[in-house]
Amino acid sequence: MDWRLKQWDVFIHWGVDHSMPEALQKRILLSNQISLLLAFLSLGLILLSRLEFQEYPISSPFIIEFIFYLSMPLLNRLGYQRMVLYLLALSMPVYNLGVALMAKYLHPEAVLVVQYFAPRLVILASVVLPLLLLDMRQRLDRWLGLGLPLLCLLSFDGLHWLLGVAPSQVGLRLEGYFIVTAFSVLGYLLFVLSLLALLNVNARYESKVRHLLQELRYSNRELKQSQYQLAEAYEELNASHASISEQKYDLEQRNQQIQRVSQALQRQKETLEEHSQILLLLARSPYVQGGQLAQALAEITRTSAVTMLCTRVSVWEYRNDAQVLEALDCYDTRINQHQSGDLLYLTDYPAFFNIVRQERIVTASDIAQNAHTYEMSEYFAQQQSRALLALSYFMNGLLRGVVIFENAEPRDWDAADVNFLVSIVETITVVYESQERQQALEQIRQQKEEIEAQRDELNRKQEKLLAAQRLIERQNTELIHYNSNLQEMVNTKAAELQAATKDLDTFIYRASHDLKSPLTSLEGLHHLATLELADSPIAREYLERIGQNTQKMHDLLQGLIEVMEIKSMQVERSKVDFKQLVRYQLNLLAQTETLEPLAIDVRACQPLIHTDKELLGAAMYSLIHNAIQYQKPSSPTHHPYLTIRLIDKPKDWLILVRDNGQGIDTAVAPYIFDMFYKATERSKGEGLGLYTAQNAIQKLCGSIHYAKNSLGETAFTIRLPK
């Protein structure tokens, strides 16, 4: 039910703006309530008329009335508040007069006596709405609110007579009808005159009351001022008395404070003397003076914890460019044990790291409540610590680490605690300096021993060097003599080797040509013998073997001739269309080999390159023939392909030839460019293809290399200088 009441409250406040005068807000709120009340009343009349008369014309005015009153709050919400007030205040008499006339005019045969008196009573009662909704102090509101009902009463009988629905015209005999009408009009006039007189009297007395209220406020203001002056005087008297009491109390407090300060100074003096003795013992410690860091820190943390009555004292050192603090020694009095190795990270505790870098000293009576240490609450809760006092220490002007005093319960750290911590930090600095001094002395001693050892070694080496120098002088004399003879031998052997190589190349070239002619004759005889002995299966088998061997011999001789021609060829560079050159080699191979199903893709970043067309063509022929010969059979999971790319580099041309064939075993890869070398038993050639390609590329002052890439492809890389 609460939410329904809230919805009702929101609904009846439609159009109410708190910036309006309070009287206007009340009238708008009242207009919403009256509209809803009249709308529900109209709804009841609609239901009653439908049940009693079963005729639509009787209920139609009530439907219009229901819609009219239900729309008034919506108009208020849309900002037409003034219009709504006038409509509600003035529409009732006019509407009732119109309904009475329409009902009699449409159904004169069903007119009742009450229909001539009830509308008058409603018009008389409707005068209440202007009194509630209009400002009767305004002349226009008075005339409209009181004059319109009077006009409706006066015109009631005249309009009935004009429409032919007067009582006598519809057959009704009403005794005293006009007397009742006159009395209703006179009564309304008397009511209006009384109301106007009351409003005038009210306005006159309201002015007097306003004047009296103003005088009363002025008198009240003077009385309050007198009371305020009297209260001030009384307060001054009380203040004087309180001041005397306070001065007396202050004197007593100051005496007590002086006594407490004296006692505190005495305790502080005793504490400082105790601290001085402890610090003096620490300074004289052999661990501190000897720079023995681990032992010195253990002694310092244990002594500090006992002296300061702390539950835990720890010394930390920065690591990784001050991004991490590592615990060098942590002493816990509760378990009488030293620990080390804990790590604090800048990313986890940025506030603590920043305050330590900036202010050096951090005092936290309660870690969880301090702005700089609250983020470390979880870590110190694991250590069962509630308060801490921290101070950073420096070495050679650089931040080196932090010393932390911890307590199990909240603790207010005083100046003596801070001074002792400062002294402990200075003692730790002395330990570091002693350690560095001892390390420096040890380094000097080691360097001195090394220098002496190096000097002895140098003397021994110098003696050996003198002996070796004498030996070298003798050997140099012998070497000079031997070199003169060796140079002559090398020149002679080189000339002999060059002549032998030239003779060998000439022999191979001539032998290949000489053997090619009888081999051609042998092929012709083989062909004739095949035709003559076609009917003999045994003879045909032998002839096929002879033909195969003859073809191998022919291919071998042709390969040797090509190799010799490449070696003896003079390089003639020109502009070569790379893609056209590759297509030409593919056409040559298509005459003897089956290219399908090998997918061949040739791309060049530049259409023309400057090189020898014949030599580059021989190399490309050999590489493409090699890819065709060793391709894997096509299958749904394997699609053979060959890609050839020409890439422009700043100093050379890069040619990449890749295929996804059988590949080359890494064990035999170093030998694939050797003459007559066959990498697999599947090879149909004589082992001259890659040898020919290498000779052609080397003739062009380039290089060719084989590698198996990450995709498992067989990849040959050719580099040709520009």
TORLUM-956030 format. One record per residue (C-alpha): residue in one letter; x, y, z. Coordinates in steps of 0.02 Angstrom, whole numbers, plus 50000, padded with zeros to 5 digits. Each point is the difference from the previous one (the first is absolute). Last residue first. Example, Ala and Ser with C-alpha at 12.3 -4.5 7.8 and 13.67 -1.06 7.14 Angstrom:
2
s506844994750357
a499314982850033
# end
This chain:
722
k537034969646999
p500764984950086
l499024983749989
r499424990550156
i499094983549976
t499014991650141
f499374982149982
a498564994550114
t499294982550023
e498455003450106
g499704992950174
l499045015550055
s501435005250117
n501235000849855
k501134986549926
a501575008249934
y501044999849840
h501225013449945
i500515008049835
s501295013749979
g500415013549873
c501525005349898
l499004996349839
k501154985049966
q499604994750178
i498154999549951
a500354989249846
n501164988350094
q498724997850139
a498594996349877
t501074987149907
y500434991150164
l498145000750047
g499564990649840
l501534988749976
g499544984850107
e499704988149852
g498125001849990
k498554988850049
s500175002750188
r498864988550100
e501524992050083
t500225016250098
a501295014150019
k500934996149838
y501745007449984
f500794999949824
m500905016650033
d499765007350175
f498625012850033
i498964987750103
y501464995750116
p499655011150153
a498144994950000
v500374981350017
a499694998550189
t498655013549996
d498934988949890
i499335009349849
g498175003849968
q498654988449933
g499045014349921
n499295015950079
d500895012249884
r501035016050019
v501105010249882
l500525017050070
i500995012249890
l500845014850089
w500775013749893
d501465009850074
k500605015750088
p498415008750061
k498904984549984
d498684997149864
i499074983650021
l499634987449860
r498854986150060
i499694982449932
t498674989050080
l499744981549962
y498444990450055
p499414982450035
h498294998550084
h499974987750144
t498514995250109
p498804995149859
s501474992149908
s501335005049872
p501554989249988
k501565007850079
q501165010649893
y501814994249977
q500205001049809
i498975016049981
a501005009250135
n501684994249924
h499455005449826
i499565017250071
l501745001450082
s500944993949844
y499045011349880
m500245015050118
a501904997449997
a500074998049810
g498905015549977
l501135010450115
l501524995049894
e499155003249834
k499215016950048
d501575007850073
t499485013650123
h499145017050019
i498234997450066
l498345004549920
p498184998250059
q500345005750179
c499144992850156
a499874983449911
r498714986250028
v499894982249933
d498704987650070
i500044981849938
a498664987650055
l500664982349967
p498584988549942
e500615000649864
l501725004149931
t500284983849903
e501784999749935
t500844999249828
q499215014049898
a499335008750156
l501805002550056
l500375011649855
n498375009650030
l500455001950184
q501715006949952
y499165013049888
r498775004650138
v501475003150117
l500865011649874
q498365009449971
k499825002750187
f501785006550014
d499985011949852
v501885002049971
k500975016249973
s501754995349945
r501594992250069
e501174989649892
v501034988050105
q501244990249892
m499634981449995
s501404987550033
k499304993650164
i498215000549936
e500494990649840
m500904986950102
v498464997550111
e498844999349849
i501124987049913
l500054989750159
g498105000550011
q499794994849818
l501224985650026
l499044994150154
d498315001849914
h500614989749850
m500744986750113
k498354999050094
q499074998849833
t501154985849942
n499724991150166
q498115001149975
g500114994549818
i501104985050042
r498754995250135
e498585001649875
l500984989749871
y500254986150126
e498134999650035
r499575000249814
a501214985649966
i499164989750135
p498265004249937
s500424995749816
d498695006949878
a500715017849996
l501684993749944
e500165010249839
l499205016150067
t500974999450163
a501604996249904
l499735015449892
h499755011250156
h501514992750087
l501045002749842
g499485018350000
e500415001850186
l501704992249970
s500335012449860
t499605014150121
l501174992250127
p501354998849863
s499835019149978
k499835004850185
l501594991150050
d501105012149902
h499075015150069
s500134993850179
a501814995149972
r500385017249931
y499215008950151
i500754987850126
f501725001049920
t499975018949989
d499485001150184
l501384987850047
d501315009349896
k499505016350083
t500084992050170
a501714992249961
a500675016749938
q499375008850156
l500734986450110
e501735000949913
a500035018850016
a499504998950182
k501314986550033
t501405010849925
n499445015550094
v499894990250162
m501734992349977
e500805017049965
q499135007250151
l500594985550107
n501865002649956
s499955018350053
n498934995450148
y501264987150063
h501435012750006
i498915012650089
l499384986450115
e501774994650052
t500455017850046
n498335002250086
q500284983750097
r501645006450071
e499225016750048
i498504990950071
l501124989450113
r500875015650067
q498325008050030
a499354984350085
a501445000550124
l499695018450032
l498144996750017
k500304985850122
e501035011850109
q498655013349984
k498674987150042
r500894995650161
n500195018350045
l498185003349957
e499464985450108
d500975007150146
r499245017349966
q498274992449979
a500174991350168
e500565016350080
i498575009449915
e498764986550052
e500595001050181
k499845019049996
q498284998749918
q499454987950135
r500635011750136
i499185015149917
q498384990349978
e500044995050183
l500315018150050
a498555005749890
q498874986550070
q500505005250177
r499625018249958
e498354995449917
q499524989850152
s500535014050117
e498965012449899
y498504988250005
v500194997750187
v500175018950025
t498375002349904
i499194987350116
t500615010450149
e499275015849921
v498344991049980
i500074994550182
s500335018150052
v498495006049901
l498944986350080
f500585005750173
n499525017949958
v498284994549938
d499654990050158
a500595014550109
a498865011849902
d498454989750041
w499124985749910
d498174998050049
r499674981350002
p498614988649936
e500364982050056
a501184986849926
n501385012749970
e501145002149849
f501645009649975
i500485001349815
v501695004149921
v499975004349814
g501234998149854
r501365007149887
l499435017049935
l501525008049918
g501075014150070
n501524988850025
m498944988050102
f498285004850063
y498814994250135
s498105000150008
l499065001450165
a498474990350059
l498974999950161
l498614987350006
a498384995750091
r498794985249993
s501154985049972
q499414981750001
q501234995649858
q498534994149894
a499115016250050
f501555009149938
y499734993249823
e498115003150001
s500155017650068
m501275005249867
e498715010649904
y499645009250164
t501815005850009
h500065017549924
a498245005750048
n500174993250178
q498474991550075
a500484981849964
i501795002650059
d499495007450168
s501305011150086
a500795002749830
t501605010249989
v500915000549832
i501705008849987
r500905001849830
e498895014349945
q500024998049811
r500664982449964
v499134992350151
i498395009049955
n500074993149821
f500364981950050
f498595000050128
a498735007249877
p500524988049860
y499734983950102
d499594985849878
t500855007149843
l501515005250104
y500274981950054
l500444993750175
l501054984250011
d500394988850150
g501734991749992
s500535000750181
q499584993050172
h500775001250174
q499204991150150
n499595003850181
i498204993949973
r499125014950076
t501505011449981
d499914999149810
y501615004949908
c499925003649813
d501635000449900
l500405004049817
a498165002249950
e499885004149814
l499145015949939
v499535000249814
q499855013649866
a501505010050063
d500974997149838
n499804981050009
r500394997850186
y499855011250153
e500604993950172
w498974996450156
v500474999350185
s498694993250122
v499515002350183
r498554990450079
t499054999750165
c500705016550056
l500585003550179
m501135013749930
t501564992850082
v499604981649971
a499495002949818
s501495011249967
t501254987450073
r499294985649894
t499955010549842
i501775006750024
e500774982950043
a499204991749848
l500525014649889
a501814998550060
q500064981149971
a499325001749822
l501075015349955
q501724994950064
g500775017349974
g501364996850128
q499535015350104
v498194994750008
y500384981550032
p501345004450127
s498705009950100
r500685016750059
a498625009749911
l498694988350073
l500675002750177
l499965018949972
l498224998749934
i499484990650158
q500855012750113
s499225014549906
h498294991950006
e500104998150189
e500595018150021
l498615005749882
t498704990150099
e500615007450166
k499915017549927
q498294996349927
r499404993850169
q500655016050084
l499275010649862
a498344991150020
q500025002850189
s500395018449975
v498675001249867
r498734991750117
q500455012250142
i499895014849883
q498334993549938
q499354998550179
n500525017850036
r499265005549835
q498374991250041
e499885008550170
l500345016949922
d498754996349863
y498674995550130
k500265016650089
q499945009149835
e498454990149954
s499135004550163
i500395018349976
s499414999149821
a498424990950055
h499565014350120
s500345012849866
a499044989649874
n498524998450119
l499945018850016
e500205002249812
e498624986949974
y498835009850113
a500375015949904
e499734990949836
a498374992550063
l499365017350047
q500485006649829
y499124985149917
q498445002650107
s499965018249949
q500204995149816
k498644986850018
l498825013250073
e500415012049858
r499644986249870
n498384995450088
s499445018049995
y500395000849812
r499124983349970
l498485006250096
e499955016049899
q500064989749839
l498674988350065
l498895014950042
h500195006949823
r499614982849924
v498494998550115
k499385017049942
s500244995549817
e499144983150027
y498585009050086
r499645010249845
a500244985249881
n498884988950108
v498665013450006
n500085001649812
l499974981049976
l498544998350120
a499045013349905
l500354990849837
l499444983650077
s498435007750070
l499625007649830
v500304983149915
f498914990650124
l498605012949986
l500134998849811
y499904980950011
g498495001150113
l499175012549884
v500294988349852
s499364984850095
f498515010150067
a499545005749826
t500074982349930
v498984993250144
i498715013849972
f500054995949815
y499524982050034
g498665004250129
e498834987049933
l500814988849869
r498834993449866
l500994989449875
g499404998049820
v501655002049907
q499705018349956
s499395004550175
p501604993650079
a501125009149873
v500744988549867
g499695010449844
l501825003949966
l499695018850026
w498994996850160
h501364988950074
l501305013549957
g498965013050088
d499714989050152
f501864997050033
s500655017249944
l499955007650174
l500754984750083
c501394998649869
l500415018550018
l500094998250188
p501194985049981
l501105010749883
g500025015450112
l500764992350155
g501584991849930
l500185011849851
w499755016150096
r501044994650149
d501414993049893
l500095016049899
r500035010750157
q501434990450081
r499814997550187
m498874985349962
d501524990149941
l499214985249911
l499994981250042
l499064998450163
l498765014549987
p499844996749813
l499534981750040
v498725004150138
v498905009349875
s499634982849928
a498714997150138
l498805013249928
i500234992649826
v499684982450071
l498435006350089
r499385008249841
p500364983849901
a498934990250129
f498475011549988
y499374998449822
q500574981949977
v499074995350160
v498345002549913
l500394986349874
v500205001049812
a499794983549906
e498905006649857
p501175014649970
h501424988049956
l501315009249895
y499555017450061
k499804995150181
a501694990950008
m500895013649899
l499355014350110
a500514991550163
v501704995249928
g500345017949943
l499515007550168
n501084987150090
y501515003749887
v499825018950021
p499864998650188
m501494987750016
s501195007849871
l500495015550099
a501114994050143
l500684984449911
l500395009549839
y500735015050090
l501184989450105
v500494989349850
m500445015449897
r501125006650137
q500924983150015
y500364997749814
g501794993450025
l499894982549923
r499824992350174
n498485011050035
l499254994849831
l500224981650053
p499165003750167
m498485007649905
s499824985649874
l499024988850121
y498735013950030
f499605001949814
i500024981349962
f498744996650140
e498895015049949
i499984993949820
i499524982650063
f498665007950114
p499295009549854
s499884983649899
s499134989950137
i498215005849959
p500314999049812
y500574981850015
e498404992150064
q499904985250118
f499035011150120
e500404993050171
l501634990049975
r500795011549872
s499505015550098
l500744992950161
l501644995149916
i500205017349924
l499505008450163
g501354990250091
l501305005349871
s499465018150020
l500284998850189
f501734992349967
a500425014749885
l499295012550127
l501164993250134
l501504999549880
s499715018049948
i499735005750181
q501674992250052
n500955007549853
s499215017250029
l500454999250185
l501854997449957
i499895014749878
r499135010950133
k501304995350131
q501455004149884
l499195016949958
a499885004450185
e501844995050027
p500625011449863
m500854990449858
s501854994650008
h499454983650077
d499154995149836
v498384989950009
g499454994349826
w499704981950052
h499954999050191
i498404989450001
f500894986449898
v501594999450106
d498974997950159
w498954986349919
q501584990849944
k500705001350177
l498384993550073
r500064985449879
w501814996550047
d499554999450183
m498554988149970
# end
